Amino acid sequence: MSFENVMKRATLGATIAISLKEILRDPKRGIRNAVDLFDCFTRGIFDEAFMQRIRREAGNSRSSFFKTVSSMVANVDPSILKTVGTNLCYNRLSLFRDRESRKKKAAAEKAQADFCESLEAAVQYGKQLGVYFYVVGGDNLPESREKVLDVCRQNGDCVFYLCADGDDIDDRFAREAASAKNIILAVNIHAMAPPEEPGGSSHAFITLKKHRCLYGFSVRLDSSAALSCCGSDFISRMARSGCLFGWYFCGFGKNRTRVLDAMRSMMRSAESVNAPPLLLLDSELDNRLRERFVTGGRCYLSIGKKKTKVKFYLADKKRPG
């Protein structure tokens, strides 16, 4: 990394650290200033209507957005927020024109899905293409979590979004994830195992909250039983558990229409003034999220379970078929 970019990264990190302190001191003013900073860094990516909506939410202390940001800054380790924020912003800024052109050229050449033999290889391969955000999921996290943590620590300039079952998260794993500072955790919710029951996810949330991690939940809606995860009681319980986001996926079963209707209703309720401090995300219903996935770069890597499957999604173009 050149000296110029080292200084730019350091300046960005210092700015984010100051913003976090300002939000703690005066949430309303601090969040409003943070949104202005975000607009400056991402200018030209989002349309003005979207930014106006964010500004309205930032100025409304009863909005879900305002409450979520306030809760995040108050309850998550500030070093995690600074590292994640710096990495995501630095690797997405339109200020770095040479980096942007390199990403576009490389990603265009590798638009189709590719495979790597290991997570380490996938990350190194992705970084050559200018990708610094990695979504790691699948069923193999328990057996390889030490290796995953090693990769996260060795790539401190990246951000890793890890999906795991509640039973996979113990005190040691949460402590190591917090110390890595560049990990966002999503606890998989299984509709047939309510969070308050043994074998559910309640203990995972308690552990993650104890270590002041940045975390939320992920739920797949593909059965009638899963519809309870769209209810206000469930969402409020997740917010009380310290979750800052909930990511919903809709299955393709016979209940798909019913599930989509429930998700639309849930998303509308999330915009009410009484909504809990938790952001609800759904890639299928939110076109901006689907078509303009800009977190951590113009593309991200989704790493699957059996083999390390690497998919490249371009934010400014349609996803490859």
Backbone as numpy.savetxt, mean C-alpha at the origin, in Angstrom:
# Nx Ny Nz CAx CAy CAz Cx Cy Cz
24.52 5.87 -7.21 23.67 7.06 -7.21 24.55 8.30 -7.21
24.24 9.24 -8.08 25.03 10.45 -8.17 24.86 11.31 -6.92
25.84 12.21 -6.70 25.77 13.09 -5.54 24.51 13.96 -5.59
24.16 14.40 -6.81 22.96 15.23 -6.96 21.71 14.50 -6.49
21.58 13.23 -6.90 20.40 12.46 -6.49 20.44 12.10 -5.02
21.63 11.91 -4.47 21.76 11.69 -3.02 21.20 12.89 -2.26
21.55 14.07 -2.72 21.08 15.29 -2.08 19.56 15.46 -2.25
19.06 15.13 -3.43 17.62 15.23 -3.66 16.86 14.27 -2.74
17.37 13.06 -2.62 16.72 12.07 -1.75 16.76 12.52 -0.29
17.91 13.04 0.13 18.04 13.51 1.51 17.09 14.67 1.78
16.97 15.57 0.82 16.06 16.71 0.96 14.62 16.24 1.06
14.25 15.27 0.23 12.90 14.73 0.26 12.62 14.08 1.61
13.58 13.28 2.11 13.39 12.63 3.40 13.22 13.63 4.53
14.04 14.69 4.50 13.93 15.72 5.54 12.59 16.44 5.46
12.11 16.68 4.24 10.82 17.34 4.06 9.68 16.49 4.62
9.73 15.18 4.35 8.70 14.27 4.86 8.74 14.22 6.39
9.95 14.18 6.96 10.08 14.15 8.42 9.47 15.40 9.05
9.71 16.56 8.44 9.13 17.81 8.94 7.61 17.77 8.83
7.10 17.23 7.71 5.65 17.14 7.51 5.00 16.26 8.58
5.65 15.15 8.93 5.11 14.26 9.95 5.02 14.97 11.31
6.06 15.71 11.65 6.05 16.45 12.91 4.97 17.52 12.90
4.78 18.16 11.75 3.77 19.21 11.65 2.37 18.64 11.80
2.14 17.45 11.24 0.83 16.81 11.36 0.54 16.46 12.82
1.55 15.98 13.53 1.37 15.67 14.95 1.04 16.93 15.74
1.70 18.01 15.40 1.54 19.26 16.14 0.20 19.93 15.81
-0.16 19.97 14.55 -1.38 20.63 14.10 -1.93 19.83 12.92
-2.75 18.79 13.18 -3.20 17.89 12.11 -3.85 18.59 10.92
-4.73 19.55 11.18 -5.45 20.17 10.07 -4.50 20.92 9.14
-3.64 21.72 9.71 -2.69 22.47 8.89 -1.64 21.54 8.28
-1.16 20.58 9.08 -0.11 19.69 8.60 -0.56 18.82 7.44
-1.77 18.28 7.52 -2.28 17.42 6.43 -2.52 18.25 5.17
-3.02 19.46 5.35 -3.23 20.33 4.18 -1.90 20.64 3.49
-0.87 20.93 4.26 0.44 21.20 3.67 1.03 19.96 3.03
0.78 18.78 3.63 1.29 17.53 3.05 0.65 17.25 1.70
-0.64 17.56 1.57 -1.33 17.38 0.29 -0.75 18.32 -0.77
-0.44 19.54 -0.37 0.19 20.48 -1.31 1.55 19.95 -1.77
2.29 19.34 -0.84 3.59 18.75 -1.17 3.41 17.59 -2.16
2.41 16.75 -1.89 2.10 15.62 -2.77 1.75 16.12 -4.16
0.95 17.17 -4.24 0.57 17.74 -5.53 1.79 18.25 -6.29
2.71 18.86 -5.56 3.94 19.37 -6.19 4.77 18.23 -6.77
4.89 17.14 -6.02 5.72 16.02 -6.45 5.09 15.21 -7.58
3.75 15.21 -7.66 3.08 14.35 -8.64 2.36 15.17 -9.71
2.75 16.39 -9.89 2.07 17.28 -10.83 2.03 16.67 -12.23
0.82 16.69 -12.81 0.66 16.14 -14.14 0.20 14.70 -14.15
0.22 14.03 -13.00 -0.19 12.62 -12.93 -1.69 12.52 -12.70
-2.19 13.29 -11.72 -3.60 13.25 -11.38 -4.31 14.49 -11.93
-5.57 14.32 -12.31 -6.31 15.46 -12.83 -6.69 16.40 -11.69
-7.02 17.63 -12.06 -7.28 18.66 -11.06 -8.51 18.33 -10.21
-9.52 17.69 -10.81 -10.72 17.33 -10.06 -10.38 16.38 -8.92
-9.47 15.44 -9.19 -9.05 14.50 -8.16 -8.33 15.23 -7.02
-7.43 16.13 -7.37 -6.68 16.86 -6.35 -7.59 17.78 -5.55
-8.59 18.36 -6.18 -9.53 19.20 -5.45 -10.30 18.38 -4.43
-10.66 17.16 -4.82 -11.35 16.29 -3.88 -10.46 15.95 -2.69
-9.19 15.65 -2.96 -8.26 15.34 -1.87 -8.11 16.55 -0.94
-8.04 17.73 -1.53 -7.90 18.94 -0.69 -9.13 19.14 0.19
-10.32 18.86 -0.37 -11.53 18.97 0.45 -11.50 17.99 1.61
-11.08 16.76 1.30 -10.99 15.74 2.35 -9.96 16.13 3.40
-8.85 16.70 2.96 -7.79 17.09 3.89 -8.23 18.22 4.81
-9.15 19.06 4.33 -9.62 20.17 5.14 -10.80 19.85 6.01
-11.31 18.62 5.91 -12.47 18.20 6.69 -12.03 17.21 7.78
-12.02 17.65 9.02 -11.51 16.81 10.11 -12.40 15.60 10.39
-13.60 15.55 9.79 -14.48 14.40 9.99 -14.40 13.40 8.84
-13.62 13.71 7.81 -13.53 12.80 6.66 -12.66 11.59 7.00
-12.91 10.50 6.28 -12.13 9.28 6.49 -10.66 9.52 6.16
-10.40 10.28 5.09 -9.02 10.57 4.69 -8.28 11.29 5.81
-8.89 12.34 6.36 -8.26 13.11 7.43 -8.00 12.23 8.65
-9.00 11.45 9.04 -8.86 10.61 10.23 -7.82 9.51 10.02
-7.75 8.98 8.80 -6.77 7.93 8.52 -5.35 8.46 8.59
-5.10 9.61 7.96 -3.76 10.20 8.00 -3.37 10.55 9.43
-4.30 11.14 10.18 -4.01 11.49 11.58 -3.68 10.25 12.39
-4.46 9.19 12.21 -4.23 7.94 12.94 -2.89 7.32 12.55
-2.59 7.34 11.26 -1.33 6.78 10.77 -0.13 7.48 11.40
-0.13 8.80 11.39 1.00 9.55 11.93 1.12 9.36 13.44
-0.02 9.21 14.11 0.00 9.06 15.57 0.42 7.67 16.02
0.15 6.64 15.20 0.31 5.26 15.68 1.40 4.45 14.99
1.89 4.90 13.84 2.94 4.16 13.12 4.29 4.79 13.44
5.30 3.94 13.57 6.66 4.42 13.82 7.04 5.46 12.76
7.42 6.68 13.18 7.73 7.74 12.21 8.87 7.38 11.26
9.81 6.54 11.70 10.91 6.14 10.82 10.40 5.27 9.67
9.34 4.49 9.92 8.73 3.70 8.85 8.05 4.61 7.84
7.27 5.57 8.35 6.58 6.50 7.46 7.56 7.32 6.64
8.65 7.73 7.27 9.65 8.53 6.55 10.31 7.69 5.45
10.68 6.45 5.77 11.35 5.59 4.79 10.42 5.23 3.64
9.21 4.78 3.97 8.24 4.41 2.93 7.89 5.63 2.08
7.62 6.75 2.73 7.28 7.96 1.99 8.40 8.44 1.09
9.63 8.40 1.61 10.78 8.84 0.81 10.98 7.92 -0.39
10.92 6.61 -0.16 11.15 5.66 -1.25 10.08 5.78 -2.33
8.81 5.86 -1.91 7.73 5.94 -2.90 7.80 7.24 -3.69
8.02 8.34 -2.99 8.07 9.64 -3.68 9.31 9.75 -4.56
10.46 9.39 -4.03 11.71 9.54 -4.77 11.68 8.75 -6.07
11.14 7.55 -6.01 11.15 6.68 -7.18 9.98 6.93 -8.12
9.16 7.93 -7.80 8.05 8.25 -8.71 8.11 9.69 -9.23
8.97 10.49 -8.65 8.96 11.91 -8.99 9.23 12.16 -10.46
8.44 13.05 -11.04 8.67 13.43 -12.43 9.88 14.35 -12.56
10.50 14.71 -11.41 11.69 15.56 -11.45 12.86 14.83 -12.10
12.84 13.49 -12.01 13.97 12.71 -12.51 13.67 12.24 -13.92
13.86 13.10 -14.88 13.47 12.81 -16.26 14.24 11.63 -16.84
15.54 11.53 -16.50 16.32 10.42 -17.04 15.80 9.09 -16.52
15.39 9.06 -15.26 14.85 7.84 -14.67 13.52 7.48 -15.33
12.69 8.50 -15.60 11.39 8.26 -16.21 11.54 7.67 -17.60
12.44 8.24 -18.41 12.60 7.74 -19.78 13.15 6.33 -19.78
14.02 6.02 -18.81 14.57 4.67 -18.74 13.48 3.66 -18.38
12.59 4.05 -17.45 11.50 3.16 -17.07 10.60 2.87 -18.26
10.22 3.92 -18.98 9.31 3.74 -20.09 9.89 2.81 -21.15
11.15 3.01 -21.49 11.78 2.20 -22.53 11.90 0.76 -22.09
12.37 0.55 -20.85 12.57 -0.82 -20.37 11.24 -1.54 -20.20
10.26 -0.85 -19.63 8.97 -1.48 -19.39 8.28 -1.82 -20.70
8.44 -0.99 -21.71 7.83 -1.27 -23.01 8.44 -2.53 -23.62
9.72 -2.74 -23.37 10.38 -3.92 -23.92 10.00 -5.19 -23.17
9.59 -5.05 -21.90 9.27 -6.20 -21.06 7.83 -6.13 -20.57
6.90 -5.84 -21.45 5.52 -5.63 -21.03 4.83 -6.93 -20.62
5.24 -8.05 -21.18 4.59 -9.30 -20.86 5.15 -9.88 -19.56
4.38 -10.81 -18.98 4.81 -11.44 -17.73 6.11 -12.20 -17.94
6.94 -12.18 -16.93 8.21 -12.87 -16.99 8.37 -13.68 -15.70
9.38 -14.52 -15.63 9.59 -15.34 -14.45 11.03 -15.22 -13.98
11.20 -15.27 -12.66 12.53 -15.33 -12.07 12.57 -16.50 -11.09
13.76 -16.96 -10.76 13.88 -18.13 -9.92 13.78 -17.81 -8.43
13.97 -16.57 -8.04 13.94 -16.22 -6.62 13.47 -14.78 -6.46
13.10 -14.46 -5.22 12.70 -13.09 -4.92 13.85 -12.13 -5.14
15.06 -12.54 -4.72 16.23 -11.67 -4.93 16.43 -11.35 -6.40
16.30 -12.38 -7.24 16.48 -12.17 -8.67 15.40 -11.27 -9.23
14.16 -11.44 -8.74 13.05 -10.61 -9.23 13.28 -9.14 -8.88
13.75 -8.88 -7.66 13.98 -7.50 -7.24 15.10 -6.86 -8.06
16.19 -7.58 -8.24 17.30 -7.04 -9.02 16.89 -6.81 -10.46
16.11 -7.73 -11.00 15.61 -7.59 -12.36 14.69 -6.37 -12.47
13.82 -6.21 -11.47 12.91 -5.08 -11.49 13.62 -3.75 -11.36
14.62 -3.69 -10.52 15.33 -2.42 -10.32 16.06 -1.98 -11.59
16.46 -2.94 -12.41 17.07 -2.58 -13.70 16.06 -1.88 -14.60
14.76 -2.15 -14.36 13.71 -1.53 -15.15 13.15 -0.28 -14.46
13.73 0.10 -13.34 13.27 1.28 -12.64 12.08 1.03 -11.74
11.88 -0.22 -11.30 10.76 -0.58 -10.42 11.26 -0.68 -8.98
10.54 -0.01 -8.07 10.98 0.01 -6.67 9.86 -0.32 -5.70
8.74 -0.82 -6.22 7.62 -1.21 -5.37 7.25 -2.65 -5.68
7.21 -3.51 -4.66 7.02 -4.94 -4.85 5.87 -5.46 -4.00
4.93 -6.12 -4.66 3.80 -6.74 -3.98 4.11 -8.23 -3.87
4.30 -8.71 -2.66 4.70 -10.10 -2.44 3.55 -10.84 -1.76
2.98 -11.83 -2.46 1.86 -12.57 -1.92 2.05 -14.05 -2.13
0.94 -14.79 -2.02 1.00 -16.23 -2.23 1.00 -16.98 -0.92
1.15 -18.30 -1.03 1.05 -19.18 0.14 2.40 -19.56 0.73
3.49 -19.04 0.18 4.80 -19.52 0.61 5.51 -18.57 1.56
4.81 -17.55 2.08 5.48 -16.59 2.95 5.99 -17.23 4.24
5.24 -18.13 4.91 5.75 -18.69 6.17 7.11 -19.37 6.02
7.27 -20.18 4.96 8.51 -20.90 4.78 9.67 -20.00 4.39
9.38 -18.88 3.77 10.46 -18.05 3.23 10.51 -16.67 3.86
9.83 -16.47 4.99 9.73 -15.11 5.50 11.06 -14.53 5.93
11.99 -15.38 6.40 13.31 -14.87 6.74 14.03 -14.36 5.49
13.88 -15.11 4.40 14.49 -14.69 3.14 13.84 -13.40 2.64
12.52 -13.31 2.79 11.81 -12.09 2.37 12.32 -10.89 3.16
12.45 -11.06 4.47 12.95 -9.96 5.31 14.37 -9.57 4.93
15.20 -10.56 4.60 16.57 -10.26 4.16 16.57 -9.42 2.89
15.71 -9.79 1.94 15.63 -9.04 0.69 15.16 -7.61 0.95
14.19 -7.46 1.85 13.70 -6.11 2.19 14.82 -5.27 2.80
15.58 -5.86 3.70 16.67 -5.12 4.36 17.78 -4.77 3.37
18.05 -5.67 2.44 19.14 -5.44 1.48 18.77 -4.42 0.40
17.48 -4.12 0.29 17.02 -3.17 -0.73 16.26 -2.04 -0.04
17.01 -1.27 0.71 16.42 -0.20 1.50 15.84 0.93 0.70
16.12 0.97 -0.62 15.56 2.02 -1.47 14.23 1.61 -2.07
13.73 0.42 -1.73 12.47 -0.08 -2.26 11.40 -0.11 -1.16
10.16 -0.34 -1.57 9.06 -0.57 -0.65 8.45 -1.93 -0.98
8.16 -2.71 0.06 7.60 -4.05 -0.11 6.24 -4.13 0.56
5.26 -4.54 -0.22 3.90 -4.76 0.29 3.74 -6.27 0.44
3.71 -6.75 1.69 3.69 -8.18 1.96 2.30 -8.61 2.40
1.77 -9.65 1.77 0.49 -10.25 2.16 0.77 -11.52 2.95
0.13 -11.68 4.10 0.37 -12.86 4.93 -0.88 -13.20 5.72
-1.05 -14.48 6.05 -2.13 -14.88 6.93 -1.80 -14.48 8.36
-2.83 -14.33 9.17 -2.63 -13.92 10.55 -1.74 -14.86 11.33
-1.87 -16.17 11.07 -1.06 -17.16 11.79 0.43 -17.05 11.47
0.76 -16.39 10.37 2.16 -16.27 9.95 2.88 -15.12 10.65
2.14 -14.27 11.34 2.73 -13.08 11.94 2.88 -13.27 13.43
4.12 -13.42 13.86 4.40 -13.53 15.29 5.20 -12.30 15.73
5.58 -12.29 17.00 6.25 -11.12 17.56 7.59 -10.85 16.86
8.33 -11.89 16.57 9.64 -11.72 15.94 9.50 -11.16 14.52
8.55 -11.71 13.77 8.36 -11.24 12.41 7.94 -9.77 12.39
7.01 -9.39 13.27 6.56 -8.00 13.32 7.70 -7.07 13.72
8.52 -7.51 14.68 9.65 -6.69 15.11 10.65 -6.49 13.98
10.95 -7.56 13.24 11.89 -7.46 12.13 11.32 -6.62 10.99
10.03 -6.75 10.74 9.40 -5.95 9.69 9.46 -4.47 10.04
9.23 -4.17 11.31 9.29 -2.76 11.74 10.70 -2.22 11.62
11.69 -3.03 11.95 13.08 -2.56 11.91 13.57 -2.37 10.48
12.98 -3.10 9.52 13.35 -2.93 8.12 12.91 -1.57 7.59
11.81 -1.06 8.10 11.30 0.29 7.83 10.73 0.50 6.43
10.80 -0.47 5.56 10.30 -0.29 4.19 9.25 -1.32 3.81
8.48 -1.79 4.84 7.50 -2.84 4.63 6.10 -2.36 4.99
5.15 -2.62 4.10 3.73 -2.44 4.36 3.13 -3.84 4.43
2.39 -4.14 5.49 1.85 -5.48 5.69 0.34 -5.49 5.50
-0.15 -6.50 4.80 -1.59 -6.72 4.63 -1.93 -8.10 5.17
-2.80 -8.17 6.17 -3.20 -9.44 6.76 -4.39 -9.98 5.98
-4.25 -11.20 5.46 -5.33 -11.82 4.71 -6.48 -12.19 5.64
-7.68 -11.76 5.28 -8.87 -12.09 6.06 -9.62 -13.21 5.36
-9.92 -14.27 6.09 -10.68 -15.39 5.55 -12.08 -15.34 6.13
-13.07 -15.30 5.26 -14.45 -15.09 5.70 -14.93 -16.15 6.68
-14.40 -17.36 6.57 -14.86 -18.44 7.44 -14.15 -18.45 8.79
-13.19 -17.56 8.99 -12.46 -17.48 10.26 -12.51 -16.05 10.76
-13.58 -15.68 11.49 -13.71 -14.30 11.98 -12.49 -13.88 12.77
-12.10 -12.59 12.69 -10.88 -12.12 13.33 -10.83 -12.36 14.84
-12.00 -12.41 15.52 -11.97 -12.58 16.97 -11.81 -14.03 17.39
-11.91 -15.00 16.45 -11.79 -16.40 16.79 -10.34 -16.86 16.76
-10.00 -17.92 17.57 -8.66 -18.50 17.48 -8.38 -18.95 16.05
-7.20 -18.67 15.58 -6.87 -19.01 14.21 -7.25 -17.91 13.25
-7.90 -16.85 13.75 -8.22 -15.71 12.92 -7.04 -14.76 12.89
-7.32 -13.46 12.78 -6.24 -12.50 12.61 -6.09 -11.53 13.77
-6.88 -11.70 14.83 -6.86 -10.75 15.94 -5.47 -10.62 16.55
-4.82 -11.76 16.81 -3.49 -11.71 17.45 -2.46 -11.03 16.54
-2.63 -11.18 15.22 -1.70 -10.54 14.28 -1.80 -9.03 14.38
-3.02 -8.51 14.44 -3.21 -7.07 14.54 -2.65 -6.53 15.86
-2.86 -7.26 16.94 -2.32 -6.84 18.24 -0.80 -6.75 18.18
-0.19 -7.75 17.55 1.28 -7.78 17.46 1.80 -6.65 16.57
1.16 -6.44 15.43 1.60 -5.37 14.53 1.41 -4.00 15.17
0.33 -3.84 15.90 0.08 -2.56 16.57 1.13 -2.31 17.66
1.49 -3.36 18.36 2.50 -3.25 19.41 3.82 -2.72 18.86
4.20 -3.17 17.66 5.47 -2.75 17.06 5.32 -1.54 16.14
4.14 -0.93 16.15 3.88 0.30 15.41 4.18 0.15 13.91
3.74 -0.99 13.37 3.94 -1.26 11.95 2.91 -0.51 11.12
3.17 -0.46 9.81 2.23 0.11 8.84 1.50 -1.07 8.22
0.20 -1.20 8.53 -0.49 -2.42 8.12 -1.98 -2.16 7.88
-2.58 -3.13 7.19 -4.01 -3.12 6.93 -4.46 -4.55 6.71
-5.54 -4.73 5.96 -6.03 -6.08 5.71 -6.38 -6.24 4.24
-6.45 -7.48 3.81 -6.80 -7.82 2.43 -7.86 -8.91 2.49
-8.93 -8.75 1.72 -10.01 -9.75 1.76 -10.50 -10.03 0.35
-10.72 -11.30 0.07 -11.27 -11.72 -1.22 -12.74 -12.08 -1.03
-13.59 -11.45 -1.79 -15.03 -11.66 -1.68 -15.49 -12.59 -2.79
-15.69 -13.85 -2.46 -16.15 -14.80 -3.47 -17.19 -15.77 -2.92
-17.83 -15.40 -1.81 -18.88 -16.24 -1.24 -19.85 -15.37 -0.44
-21.02 -15.93 -0.12 -22.00 -15.19 0.68 -21.46 -14.87 2.05
-20.66 -15.79 2.61 -20.10 -15.57 3.94 -19.17 -14.36 3.97
-18.52 -14.10 2.84 -17.55 -13.01 2.79 -18.22 -11.64 2.77
-19.53 -11.60 2.48 -20.22 -10.31 2.42 -20.22 -9.59 3.76
-20.06 -10.33 4.85 -20.00 -9.68 6.17 -18.81 -8.74 6.27
-17.79 -8.96 5.43 -16.60 -8.10 5.45 -16.87 -6.74 4.83
-18.07 -6.57 4.23 -18.44 -5.27 3.68 -19.28 -4.46 4.67
-19.60 -5.05 5.81 -20.45 -4.39 6.77 -19.72 -3.37 7.63
-20.45 -2.41 8.15 -19.85 -1.34 8.96 -19.25 -1.88 10.25
-19.85 -2.93 10.83 -19.31 -3.49 12.07 -17.92 -4.07 11.84
-17.77 -4.80 10.73 -16.47 -5.39 10.41 -15.42 -4.29 10.17
-15.78 -3.28 9.38 -14.84 -2.21 9.05 -14.43 -1.44 10.31
-15.40 -1.18 11.18 -15.07 -0.49 12.44 -14.15 -1.34 13.30
-14.36 -2.65 13.30 -13.50 -3.54 14.08 -12.08 -3.53 13.53
-11.95 -3.49 12.20 -10.62 -3.42 11.60 -9.92 -2.10 11.96
-10.68 -1.02 11.97 -10.10 0.28 12.33 -9.63 0.28 13.78
-10.43 -0.32 14.68 -10.02 -0.41 16.09 -8.80 -1.29 16.26
-8.61 -2.21 15.33 -7.43 -3.09 15.38 -6.17 -2.42 14.89
-6.30 -1.18 14.42 -5.13 -0.43 13.96 -4.90 -0.47 12.47
-5.80 -1.12 11.71 -5.65 -1.17 10.25 -5.84 0.22 9.66
-5.00 0.55 8.70 -5.09 1.85 8.04 -5.66 1.75 6.63
-5.77 0.53 6.12 -6.36 0.34 4.79 -6.97 -1.04 4.71
-7.90 -1.18 3.81 -8.49 -2.48 3.50 -8.56 -2.64 2.00
-7.98 -3.71 1.49 -7.94 -3.94 0.05 -8.89 -5.09 -0.28
-9.88 -4.80 -1.14 -10.91 -5.77 -1.47 -10.73 -6.31 -2.89
-10.93 -7.63 -3.02 -10.88 -8.28 -4.32 -12.18 -9.04 -4.53
-12.74 -8.95 -5.70 -13.98 -9.64 -6.01 -13.69 -10.91 -6.81
-14.25 -12.03 -6.36 -14.05 -13.29 -7.06 -14.92 -13.36 -8.31
-14.91 -14.50 -8.95 -15.63 -14.66 -10.22 -16.70 -15.74 -10.12
-17.20 -16.00 -8.91 -18.21 -17.03 -8.73 -19.61 -16.54 -9.06
-20.59 -17.36 -8.70 -21.98 -17.03 -9.03 -22.51 -15.84 -8.24
-21.83 -15.48 -7.15 -22.27 -14.36 -6.33 -21.62 -13.04 -6.75
-20.97 -13.01 -7.90 -20.19 -11.84 -8.29 -21.02 -10.56 -8.33
-22.21 -10.60 -8.93 -23.04 -9.40 -9.02 -23.43 -8.90 -7.64
-23.81 -9.82 -6.79 -24.20 -9.45 -5.42 -23.02 -8.86 -4.66
-21.85 -9.45 -4.86 -20.65 -8.96 -4.18 -20.29 -7.55 -4.66
-20.36 -7.33 -5.97 -20.04 -6.01 -6.52 -20.99 -4.95 -5.98
-22.27 -5.28 -5.86 -23.25 -4.33 -5.30 -22.89 -4.00 -3.86
-22.49 -5.02 -3.09 -22.12 -4.80 -1.68 -20.87 -3.93 -1.58
-19.92 -4.15 -2.49 -18.70 -3.36 -2.48 -18.97 -1.91 -2.85
-19.85 -1.68 -3.82 -20.19 -0.31 -4.20 -20.84 0.43 -3.03
-21.73 -0.26 -2.35 -22.38 0.34 -1.18 -21.36 0.65 -0.10
-20.42 -0.26 0.11 -19.39 -0.06 1.13 -18.51 1.13 0.78
-18.13 1.26 -0.49 -17.29 2.37 -0.90 -18.00 3.71 -0.72
-19.30 3.74 -1.00 -20.05 4.98 -0.80 -20.10 5.34 0.68
-20.30 4.36 1.52 -20.39 4.63 2.96 -19.05 5.10 3.51
-17.95 4.71 2.85 -16.62 5.12 3.32 -16.39 6.60 3.14
-17.22 7.26 2.32 -17.08 8.68 2.08 -17.92 9.52 3.04
-18.67 8.86 3.93 -19.52 9.61 4.85 -18.69 10.22 5.97
-19.28 11.19 6.67 -18.56 11.88 7.74 -18.34 10.98 8.95
-19.12 9.91 9.06 -18.99 9.00 10.21 -18.09 7.81 9.92
-17.43 7.81 8.77 -16.57 6.68 8.41 -15.39 6.58 9.36
-14.95 5.35 9.67 -13.80 5.17 10.56 -12.50 5.56 9.87
-11.41 5.71 10.64 -10.11 6.10 10.06 -9.45 4.94 9.33
-10.00 4.59 8.17 -9.49 3.46 7.41 -9.84 3.67 5.95
-8.84 3.58 5.06 -9.07 3.77 3.63 -9.43 2.43 2.99
-10.50 2.41 2.22 -10.93 1.20 1.54 -10.53 1.30 0.08
-9.87 0.26 -0.43 -9.34 0.25 -1.79 -9.89 -0.94 -2.54
-10.29 -0.71 -3.76 -10.74 -1.79 -4.63 -10.31 -1.48 -6.05
-9.43 -2.29 -6.58 -8.84 -2.01 -7.90 -9.85 -2.12 -9.02
-10.95 -2.84 -8.80 -11.92 -3.02 -9.88 -12.90 -1.86 -9.97
-13.31 -1.32 -8.83 -14.29 -0.25 -8.83 -13.67 1.13 -8.92
-12.42 1.24 -8.53 -11.76 2.54 -8.54 -10.89 2.65 -9.80
-11.41 3.33 -10.81 -10.70 3.41 -12.08 -9.37 4.13 -11.96
-9.33 5.15 -11.11 -8.07 5.89 -10.96 -7.00 4.98 -10.40
-7.38 4.14 -9.44 -6.40 3.24 -8.85 -5.95 2.20 -9.87
-6.91 1.73 -10.67 -6.57 0.67 -11.62 -5.73 1.20 -12.77
-6.11 2.35 -13.33 -5.46 2.84 -14.53 -4.22 3.69 -14.23
-4.12 4.21 -13.00 -3.00 5.11 -12.71 -2.31 4.66 -11.44
-1.88 3.42 -11.43 -1.17 2.88 -10.27 0.24 3.44 -10.29
0.47 4.48 -9.48 1.72 5.22 -9.58 2.62 5.01 -8.37
2.19 4.20 -7.41 2.97 4.04 -6.20 4.33 3.43 -6.50
5.38 4.14 -6.17 6.72 3.58 -6.28 7.28 3.49 -7.67
6.65 4.07 -8.65 7.20 4.01 -10.00 6.10 3.86 -11.03
6.44 3.91 -12.30 5.42 3.77 -13.34 4.96 2.33 -13.46
5.60 1.43 -12.77 5.15 0.05 -12.76 5.53 -0.58 -11.43
4.92 -1.71 -11.13 5.27 -2.41 -9.91 5.36 -3.90 -10.22
5.95 -4.65 -9.33 6.07 -6.09 -9.53 5.12 -6.81 -8.59
4.30 -7.69 -9.15 3.45 -8.55 -8.35 4.05 -9.94 -8.37
4.47 -10.40 -7.21 5.23 -11.65 -7.11 4.33 -12.73 -6.54
4.06 -13.75 -7.37 3.11 -14.78 -6.99 3.69 -15.89 -6.15
2.95 -17.02 -6.05 3.29 -17.99 -5.04 4.23 -19.11 -5.49
3.93 -19.91 -6.45 4.76 -21.09 -6.68 6.11 -20.71 -7.27
6.08 -20.06 -8.40 7.30 -19.46 -8.93 7.24 -17.98 -8.64
8.36 -17.32 -8.75 8.35 -15.88 -8.56 7.90 -15.24 -9.86
6.60 -14.98 -9.92 6.01 -14.48 -11.15 6.07 -12.95 -11.14
6.63 -12.41 -12.18 6.84 -10.97 -12.26 5.95 -10.40 -13.35
5.05 -9.49 -12.97 4.19 -8.84 -13.95 4.44 -7.34 -13.91
4.49 -6.72 -15.06 4.74 -5.30 -15.15 3.46 -4.59 -15.59
2.99 -3.64 -14.80 1.82 -2.85 -15.14 2.23 -1.40 -15.33
1.95 -0.84 -16.49 2.32 0.54 -16.76 1.18 1.46 -16.32
1.53 2.47 -15.56 0.51 3.37 -15.02 -0.17 4.18 -16.08
0.54 4.54 -17.15 -0.02 5.43 -18.15 -0.57 4.71 -19.36
-0.58 3.40 -19.31 -1.11 2.62 -20.42 -2.00 1.53 -19.86
-2.73 0.86 -20.74 -3.55 -0.25 -20.30 -2.65 -1.42 -19.92
-3.14 -2.20 -18.97 -2.36 -3.36 -18.58 -2.23 -4.34 -19.73
-1.11 -5.04 -19.79 -0.95 -6.04 -20.84 -1.93 -7.18 -20.63
-2.39 -7.78 -21.72 -3.35 -8.86 -21.61 -2.70 -10.14 -21.18
